[in-house]
Amino acid sequence: MTSKERMLTALNNETPDRLPVTSHHLMDYFLKTYMGGIPYPEFFNRFDMDAIRWLVPHKPDSATGDYFDPEQRDINFLESRRVASNNWRIFSEEIPDSQYTTRRYRFVTPKGELSMVLQSNEYTSWVAEYPVKEKSDIDLIGEFITAPNCDVRSVDEEAENFGNRGLVRGHICCFDVFGQPGTWQDAACIVGIERLILATYDDPRWVHELLKILQNRKKIFIRSLKGAKYDLLELGGGDASSTVISPKIFDQFVASYDSELIDLAREAGQRIVYHTCGGMMPLLERIADMKPDAMETFTPAAMGGDTNLAEAKRRIGDQVCMIGGFDQFHFFKNCSPEKTRKEVRRCFAEAGENGGYILCPSDHFFDAEPELIEAFADEARRCAYK
């Protein structure tokens, strides 16, 4: 099989020729520090893995008068070209800081402004000041935020060029500047997860109002995906994991919104993987009942998750493809290649039966020894189905 055929077979919950092996997002820090700054696609060639091509090209809806944001200079991690309008403009300025790169973003509307502060180091970025400070701030978002469309032509051109090398993958649109694909997770990025959780008890109506605003924006994007030759689109995020929220909150504030998005994506001819980095075991059936095509990341307990891979396979492996499960923290550094290979075999033994499984690190990694990545990929290629 080609890499594309192999992974699509697994996504269809069928048995490929061998265990598919890939990686999630590759961080710039890792590529620069350990790989000599090679381009993203070259990583998969270097280790002979089943490749992923990430892209999320946005375009404005010309019928609404929207246009590409003229103020955007760089495209940050998980961000795409922003869509602006005369009623939704984003301006930014650097703030002097002795420790981190710090930038303030202002969201300017006819009825007021929101502001967000992002900080970054050599590894990653995070929100230092959330844009929703008062409950009434969501009214500005609801009235004025733009909704991007998918640039289907760009996706199809990239898919044609990528061919059978692997999967063309993207994600559902996020809040401008910094967000997450899932509805609840997007809200956490603009409110703060602690405040959002408390609000589900203190003012659930307000939380539902915010989630509906964000969900409606995502619906517009998903409807525009019809005809786009994606193989897989990501929904979800870590703020809906069971190490962050309870199953009750998941039912009321996560599944009730994201299940609608999954249904809509299927109508648009798209596959969805639901991403839950962190705890998953108390939520396995709840996520599977949303009917995504795949679930990830199945983070092991040794990395702060809670996954028992064999139990997860037993409980939901006949419903969805499973992606992840590999402990990159302990087996991509400071161990022998033999131990890395043993971890690969453990994952295959616990989740590989009858296919429907793609071996992958449990989300991102920053520090990793190329020798161990080589052992990871090589041993996976040896895991053949009889």
Buried (B, 14 or more C-beta within 10 A) or exposed (E): BEBBBBBBBBBBBEBBEBBBBBBBBBBBBBBEBBBEEBEBBEBBEBBBBBBBBBBBBBBBBEEEEBBBBEEBEEEEEBBBBBBBBEBBBBEBEEBEEEEBEBBBBBBBBEEEEBBBBBBBEEEEBEBBBBBBBEBEBBBBBBEBBBBBBBBBEBBBEBBEEBEEBBBBBBBBBBBBBBBBBBBBBBBBBBBBBEEBBEBBEEEEEBBBBBBBBBBEBBBBBBBBBEEBBBBBBBBBBBBBBBBBBEBEBBEBBBBBBBBBBBBBBBEBEBBBBBBBBBBBBBBBEBBBBBBBBBBBBBBBEEBBBBBBBBEBBBBBBEBBBBBBBBBBBBBBBEBEBEBBBBBBBBBBEBBBBEBBBBBBBBBBBBBBBBEBBBBBBBBBBEBEEE
